[in-house]
Amino acid sequence: MADAEKTLRELLDQVLDDRGYTPREIEVKAIETGGANYTSVLFAINVSSPDRDDLKLFAKVVCVGDPLRVIMHIDYLYATERLVYNQLVRIYQEIEEEQQVATEHRYVFPKFYGCNAEYGKEAVIMEDLVASGYETFDRFKSLDWDHASVCMENIAKFHALSFAFEKYRPETFKEMTSNMVFEVNSTIEPDENMIALRKSMLENAVSVVKEEYKERIRNFAQTHAFWEKYNKPIGKPVISHGDYRTSNILFRKQDGRLQAIVVDYQTTHAGCPANDLMYFIFLGTDEEFRREHYERLLDHYHSSLEQALKRLAVDPSVYTREKLDSDMKEMLPYAVLLGVSVLPVVTVESNAAPKIEGDADVNNFSIKPNELFAKRFSGIVNDCVRWGAI
């Protein structure tokens, strides 16, 4: 923690000097994430300077120890986030400006202040959204319709901007997306520890489902790579968030309207819209919600996408409802793999969250299933069986 704060203060001095916050007083407070973050130490920062409004900032500083850096693809994660804030944000904002998209319809990124790219000291500083009234949704609860629908509107805007990027900057889009490959767990040959971890995660998941499904889940997961198929484009590439779940979305009510803003662009990649929808729906809702709202969610996403595309003067036929349905059907088995590999860290209690600092290794990610995981994963399996995905 001390090293992380030292790294942060060094970067803060550069950022604040550049913005003329001198003299200044800085208050730094570490933020407990309760198992919602695994790559970084998080900080809330208050900066006061004479004749200037106080500056409320948020920062994350890498905290992963060397044994896990390569396995967790820390270089890739932070490099991707720098690419988003340093290049993609500017391109998207230029396109919205050129197409005269009204302010209330624009996609909103957190305000970015600076970053450190030095190995072992990677850090990002941005605005403190909590200080602006945003708050996280309880990750232990299934989303309600109000929160889920605004998230569909938000990701639809994000995807629409990718289609607009391809239309208005085709060469830049092609160059950027050709390098935006989802690298997590896809470029490293698993060693004995990783193989053992995956087996343990699978058996933990299998242990909570109905007896009649155990062998089916075990055989399915063992014959499918965790990420290699489902994080690639299905047809033309679309820039996807890559980790679109409630832990990376903040909400606030303003003027009676619920707003959402997305953070953590470390896994943004050239994929397909269905990837983000799968993450969001199956990691943020339960079986009961999906029974009532699954098709309604897809309807709302696609109508929001069409509206966003029209505002950007992009032909809505670039991503038809038929294509969405086809992609979701092809992607549906991915829900089981997400349940095996990601759901455990979504549902883990804070006191059982994996430790990643110092000499921690992959074995820490073998999380014993709790009651919430059992309910959520069983629901995923029930849905996938009912829909004929597995």
C-alpha positions as CSV (number, residue, x, y, z in Angstrom):
1,M,0.0,0.0,0.0
2,A,2.8,2.4,0.9
3,D,4.6,1.8,-2.4
4,A,1.3,2.4,-4.3
5,E,0.7,5.7,-2.6
6,K,4.2,6.8,-3.3
7,T,3.7,6.0,-7.0
8,L,0.4,7.9,-6.9
9,R,1.9,11.0,-5.3
10,E,4.7,11.1,-7.9
11,L,2.1,11.1,-10.7
12,L,-0.1,13.5,-8.9
13,D,2.7,16.0,-8.7
14,Q,3.2,15.9,-12.5
15,V,-0.6,16.1,-13.2
16,L,-1.2,19.0,-10.8
17,D,1.9,21.0,-11.8
18,D,0.7,20.8,-15.4
19,R,-2.6,22.2,-14.4
20,G,-1.3,25.0,-12.2
21,Y,-2.5,23.7,-8.9
22,T,0.3,25.4,-6.9
23,P,0.5,25.8,-4.0
24,R,-1.7,22.9,-3.0
25,E,-2.8,20.6,-0.3
26,I,-3.4,16.9,-1.1
27,E,-5.5,14.4,0.9
28,V,-5.2,10.8,-0.2
29,K,-7.4,8.0,1.1
30,A,-7.3,4.4,0.1
31,I,-10.6,2.8,-0.9
32,E,-11.6,-0.7,0.1
33,T,-13.2,-2.5,-2.8
34,G,-14.6,-5.5,-0.9
35,G,-13.6,-8.0,-3.6
36,A,-14.7,-5.8,-6.5
37,N,-11.2,-5.1,-7.9
38,Y,-8.3,-7.4,-8.4
39,T,-5.6,-5.5,-10.3
40,S,-5.2,-2.2,-8.4
41,V,-5.1,-0.3,-5.2
42,L,-7.8,2.4,-5.4
43,F,-7.6,5.9,-4.0
44,A,-9.8,9.0,-3.5
45,I,-8.0,12.3,-3.6
46,N,-8.9,15.8,-2.6
47,V,-6.8,18.7,-3.9
48,S,-7.2,22.2,-2.6
49,S,-5.4,25.3,-4.0
50,P,-6.0,29.0,-3.3
51,D,-8.6,30.6,-5.7
52,R,-9.3,27.2,-7.3
53,D,-12.2,24.9,-6.8
54,D,-11.3,21.7,-4.9
55,L,-10.4,18.9,-7.3
56,K,-11.9,15.5,-6.5
57,L,-9.9,12.7,-8.1
58,F,-9.9,8.9,-8.2
59,A,-6.8,6.8,-8.9
60,K,-5.8,3.2,-9.3
61,V,-2.3,1.9,-9.0
62,V,-1.2,-1.5,-9.9
63,C,-0.7,-3.9,-7.0
64,V,-0.2,-7.3,-8.5
65,G,2.9,-9.1,-7.4
66,D,5.4,-10.5,-10.0
67,P,4.2,-14.1,-9.8
68,L,0.8,-13.0,-11.1
69,R,1.7,-10.1,-13.5
70,V,2.2,-12.3,-16.6
71,I,-0.7,-14.6,-15.8
72,M,-3.1,-11.6,-15.2
73,H,-1.8,-9.8,-18.3
74,I,-1.1,-6.6,-16.3
75,D,0.9,-5.0,-19.2
76,Y,-1.9,-5.6,-21.6
77,L,-4.6,-4.3,-19.2
78,Y,-3.0,-1.0,-18.4
79,A,-1.8,-0.5,-22.0
80,T,-5.3,-1.0,-23.2
81,E,-6.7,1.6,-20.8
82,R,-4.1,4.1,-21.8
83,L,-5.1,3.5,-25.5
84,V,-8.7,4.2,-24.7
85,Y,-8.2,7.4,-22.7
86,N,-5.4,8.8,-24.9
87,Q,-6.8,7.9,-28.3
88,L,-10.2,6.3,-28.5
89,V,-11.9,8.9,-26.3
90,R,-10.7,11.8,-28.5
91,I,-11.8,10.0,-31.7
92,Y,-15.3,9.3,-30.3
93,Q,-15.7,12.8,-29.0
94,E,-14.6,14.3,-32.4
95,I,-17.2,12.1,-34.2
96,E,-20.0,13.1,-31.9
97,E,-19.0,16.8,-32.4
98,E,-18.9,16.4,-36.2
99,Q,-22.3,14.8,-36.2
100,Q,-23.7,17.4,-33.8
101,V,-25.0,14.8,-31.4
102,A,-26.9,16.6,-28.6
103,T,-25.1,16.6,-25.3
104,E,-27.7,14.5,-23.5
105,H,-27.3,11.8,-26.1
106,R,-23.5,11.6,-26.0
107,Y,-21.5,8.7,-24.5
108,V,-19.8,9.9,-21.4
109,F,-16.3,8.8,-20.3
110,P,-14.9,9.7,-16.9
111,K,-12.7,12.8,-17.2
112,F,-9.1,11.6,-17.5
113,Y,-6.2,13.4,-15.9
114,G,-3.1,11.3,-16.5
115,C,-1.3,8.0,-16.3
116,N,2.0,6.3,-15.5
117,A,3.1,3.6,-17.9
118,E,6.3,2.6,-16.0
119,Y,6.6,-1.1,-15.3
120,G,5.4,-1.9,-11.8
121,K,4.1,1.6,-11.3
122,E,1.2,1.6,-13.7
123,A,-1.4,4.1,-12.6
124,V,-4.4,6.1,-13.9
125,I,-5.9,9.3,-12.5
126,M,-9.4,10.4,-13.4
127,E,-12.3,12.3,-11.9
128,D,-13.9,11.0,-8.7
129,L,-17.4,10.0,-9.8
130,V,-18.5,9.2,-6.3
131,A,-17.9,12.8,-5.4
132,S,-20.3,13.7,-8.2
133,G,-23.0,11.6,-6.8
134,Y,-22.5,8.3,-8.5
135,E,-22.5,5.1,-6.7
136,T,-22.1,1.4,-7.4
137,F,-24.9,-1.2,-7.5
138,D,-24.8,-3.9,-4.9
139,R,-22.9,-6.7,-6.7
140,F,-24.7,-9.3,-4.5
141,K,-28.1,-8.3,-5.9
142,S,-29.7,-9.1,-9.3
143,L,-30.2,-5.9,-11.3
144,D,-33.7,-4.4,-11.5
145,W,-35.2,-3.2,-14.8
146,D,-34.5,0.5,-14.2
147,H,-30.8,-0.1,-13.8
148,A,-30.6,-2.8,-16.5
149,S,-32.3,-0.7,-19.1
150,V,-30.1,2.3,-18.6
151,C,-27.1,0.1,-18.9
152,M,-28.5,-1.3,-22.2
153,E,-28.8,2.3,-23.5
154,N,-25.3,3.1,-22.4
155,I,-23.6,0.1,-24.1
156,A,-25.7,0.7,-27.2
157,K,-24.2,4.2,-27.5
158,F,-20.7,2.8,-27.0
159,H,-21.2,0.2,-29.8
160,A,-22.8,2.8,-32.1
161,L,-19.6,4.9,-31.8
162,S,-17.6,1.9,-33.0
163,F,-19.8,1.6,-36.1
164,A,-19.4,5.4,-36.6
165,F,-15.6,5.1,-36.1
166,E,-15.5,2.5,-38.9
167,K,-17.6,4.7,-41.2
168,Y,-15.8,8.0,-40.7
169,R,-12.2,6.9,-39.9
170,P,-12.0,3.6,-41.8
171,E,-8.2,3.4,-42.1
172,T,-7.7,4.4,-38.4
173,F,-10.4,2.0,-37.4
174,K,-8.8,-0.9,-39.3
175,E,-5.4,-0.2,-37.9
176,M,-6.6,0.2,-34.3
177,T,-8.9,-2.9,-34.2
178,S,-6.3,-5.1,-35.9
179,N,-4.2,-4.6,-32.7
180,M,-7.0,-4.7,-30.2
181,V,-6.9,-8.4,-29.5
182,F,-8.4,-9.7,-26.2
183,E,-5.3,-11.2,-24.6
184,V,-6.5,-12.4,-21.2
185,N,-5.8,-16.1,-20.9
186,S,-5.3,-16.4,-24.6
187,T,-1.6,-16.0,-25.3
188,I,0.0,-18.0,-22.5
189,E,0.4,-21.8,-22.5
190,P,-1.1,-22.8,-19.1
191,D,1.4,-24.3,-16.7
192,E,0.6,-27.0,-14.1
193,N,-0.7,-24.4,-11.6
194,M,-3.1,-22.8,-14.1
195,I,-4.4,-26.2,-15.3
196,A,-5.0,-27.2,-11.7
197,L,-6.8,-23.9,-11.0
198,R,-9.1,-24.3,-14.0
199,K,-9.9,-27.9,-12.9
200,S,-10.6,-26.7,-9.4
201,M,-12.9,-23.8,-10.6
202,L,-14.8,-26.2,-12.9
203,E,-15.3,-28.8,-10.1
204,N,-16.4,-26.0,-7.7
205,A,-19.0,-25.0,-10.3
206,V,-20.1,-28.5,-11.1
207,S,-20.6,-29.3,-7.4
208,V,-23.6,-26.8,-7.2
209,V,-25.7,-27.9,-10.2
210,K,-28.3,-30.7,-10.5
211,E,-26.9,-34.2,-10.7
212,E,-28.3,-34.6,-14.2
213,Y,-26.3,-31.6,-15.4
214,K,-22.9,-32.3,-13.8
215,E,-21.3,-34.4,-16.5
216,R,-22.8,-32.3,-19.2
217,I,-21.2,-29.1,-17.7
218,R,-17.9,-30.9,-17.1
219,N,-17.6,-32.2,-20.6
220,F,-18.7,-28.9,-22.1
221,A,-16.2,-26.8,-20.2
222,Q,-13.3,-29.2,-20.8
223,T,-13.8,-29.1,-24.5
224,H,-14.1,-25.3,-24.9
225,A,-11.3,-22.8,-24.5
226,F,-12.1,-20.3,-21.8
227,W,-11.8,-17.2,-24.0
228,E,-10.4,-17.9,-27.4
229,K,-13.6,-18.2,-29.3
230,Y,-16.0,-15.9,-27.5
231,N,-13.8,-12.7,-27.4
232,K,-13.3,-12.5,-31.1
233,P,-15.5,-10.7,-33.7
234,I,-18.4,-12.6,-35.2
235,G,-18.1,-11.0,-38.7
236,K,-16.9,-7.4,-38.7
237,P,-15.1,-6.2,-35.6
238,V,-16.9,-3.9,-33.1
239,I,-15.0,-2.3,-30.3
240,S,-16.4,-3.9,-27.1
241,H,-15.9,-3.0,-23.5
242,G,-14.9,-6.5,-22.6
243,D,-15.8,-6.5,-18.9
244,Y,-19.3,-4.9,-18.9
245,R,-20.6,-5.9,-15.5
246,T,-22.1,-4.0,-12.6
247,S,-18.8,-3.6,-10.7
248,N,-17.7,-1.4,-13.6
249,I,-20.8,0.8,-13.9
250,L,-21.8,3.6,-11.6
251,F,-25.2,5.2,-11.2
252,R,-26.8,8.4,-10.1
253,K,-30.3,10.0,-10.2
254,Q,-30.3,13.5,-11.6
255,D,-33.4,15.5,-12.4
256,G,-35.4,12.4,-11.7
257,R,-33.6,10.3,-14.3
258,L,-31.2,7.4,-13.7
259,Q,-27.8,7.8,-15.3
260,A,-25.0,5.3,-15.8
261,I,-21.3,5.8,-16.5
262,V,-18.8,3.1,-17.3
263,V,-15.3,2.7,-15.9
264,D,-12.4,0.3,-16.3
265,Y,-11.6,0.0,-20.0
266,Q,-8.7,-2.4,-19.4
267,T,-10.2,-5.2,-21.6
268,T,-11.6,-3.1,-24.4
269,H,-11.0,-5.1,-27.6
270,A,-12.2,-5.8,-31.1
271,G,-15.0,-8.2,-30.5
272,C,-18.8,-8.1,-31.0
273,P,-21.7,-6.5,-29.2
274,A,-23.0,-9.8,-27.9
275,N,-19.9,-10.3,-25.8
276,D,-20.7,-7.2,-23.7
277,L,-24.4,-8.2,-23.5
278,M,-23.5,-11.7,-22.3
279,Y,-21.2,-10.3,-19.6
280,F,-23.8,-7.9,-18.4
281,I,-26.8,-10.1,-18.5
282,F,-25.4,-13.3,-17.0
283,L,-23.1,-11.8,-14.4
284,G,-25.5,-9.1,-13.2
285,T,-28.9,-10.8,-13.2
286,D,-30.5,-14.0,-11.8
287,E,-32.6,-16.6,-13.5
288,E,-35.9,-15.0,-12.3
289,F,-35.0,-11.6,-13.9
290,R,-34.0,-13.3,-17.2
291,R,-37.2,-15.3,-17.4
292,E,-39.1,-12.0,-17.2
293,H,-36.9,-9.6,-19.0
294,Y,-34.3,-11.3,-21.3
295,E,-36.0,-10.6,-24.6
296,R,-37.1,-7.2,-23.4
297,L,-33.5,-6.4,-22.6
298,L,-32.4,-7.4,-26.2
299,D,-35.3,-5.3,-27.6
300,H,-34.3,-2.3,-25.6
301,Y,-30.6,-2.7,-26.5
302,H,-31.3,-2.9,-30.2
303,S,-33.8,0.0,-30.3
304,S,-31.3,2.1,-28.3
305,L,-28.6,1.1,-30.8
306,E,-30.8,2.1,-33.8
307,Q,-31.4,5.5,-32.2
308,A,-27.8,6.1,-31.4
309,L,-26.8,5.1,-35.0
310,K,-29.3,7.5,-36.5
311,R,-27.9,10.3,-34.4
312,L,-24.5,9.5,-35.8
313,A,-25.8,9.3,-39.3
314,V,-24.9,5.6,-39.6
315,D,-27.3,3.3,-41.4
316,P,-28.9,1.1,-38.7
317,S,-28.7,-1.9,-41.0
318,V,-25.0,-2.2,-40.0
319,Y,-26.3,-4.3,-37.0
320,T,-29.8,-5.7,-37.5
321,R,-31.9,-7.4,-34.9
322,E,-31.5,-10.6,-36.8
323,K,-27.7,-10.3,-36.6
324,L,-28.0,-9.6,-32.8
325,D,-30.2,-12.6,-32.3
326,S,-27.8,-14.8,-34.3
327,D,-24.8,-13.5,-32.4
328,M,-26.5,-14.0,-29.0
329,K,-27.4,-17.6,-30.0
330,E,-23.8,-18.3,-31.0
331,M,-22.5,-16.7,-27.9
332,L,-24.9,-18.3,-25.4
333,P,-22.7,-21.2,-24.4
334,Y,-20.2,-18.6,-23.2
335,A,-22.5,-17.9,-20.3
336,V,-21.5,-21.2,-18.8
337,L,-17.8,-20.4,-19.1
338,L,-18.4,-17.0,-17.5
339,G,-20.2,-18.7,-14.7
340,V,-17.3,-21.1,-14.1
341,S,-14.5,-18.5,-14.4
342,V,-15.8,-15.0,-13.6
343,L,-18.9,-15.5,-11.5
344,P,-16.9,-16.7,-8.5
345,V,-15.2,-13.4,-8.1
346,V,-18.4,-11.5,-8.7
347,T,-20.2,-13.3,-5.9
348,V,-17.3,-13.8,-3.4
349,E,-17.6,-12.2,0.0
350,S,-15.0,-9.6,0.7
351,N,-13.3,-11.6,3.5
352,A,-12.8,-14.5,1.0
353,A,-11.6,-12.4,-2.0
354,P,-8.4,-13.5,-3.6
355,K,-5.1,-11.8,-2.6
356,I,-2.9,-10.8,-5.4
357,E,-0.2,-8.7,-3.8
358,G,3.4,-9.8,-3.1
359,D,4.1,-13.5,-3.7
360,A,0.4,-14.5,-4.2
361,D,-0.1,-17.0,-6.9
362,V,-3.0,-18.4,-9.0
363,N,-4.1,-20.8,-6.3
364,N,-5.7,-17.9,-4.5
365,F,-8.4,-17.7,-7.3
366,S,-9.8,-21.1,-6.4
367,I,-12.8,-19.7,-4.6
368,K,-15.1,-22.1,-2.7
369,P,-18.7,-21.7,-3.9
370,N,-21.0,-19.8,-1.6
371,E,-24.8,-19.9,-1.6
372,L,-25.1,-16.9,-3.9
373,F,-22.8,-18.5,-6.5
374,A,-24.7,-21.7,-6.3
375,K,-28.0,-20.0,-7.0
376,R,-26.6,-17.8,-9.8
377,F,-24.6,-20.5,-11.6
378,S,-27.5,-23.0,-11.3
379,G,-29.7,-20.4,-13.0
380,I,-27.2,-19.9,-15.8
381,V,-27.1,-23.7,-16.4
382,N,-30.9,-23.9,-16.3
383,D,-31.2,-21.2,-18.9
384,C,-28.6,-22.6,-21.2
385,V,-30.2,-26.1,-21.0
386,R,-33.7,-24.7,-21.5
387,W,-32.5,-22.7,-24.6
388,G,-30.5,-25.6,-26.0
389,A,-27.1,-24.0,-25.7
390,I,-25.5,-26.9,-24.0
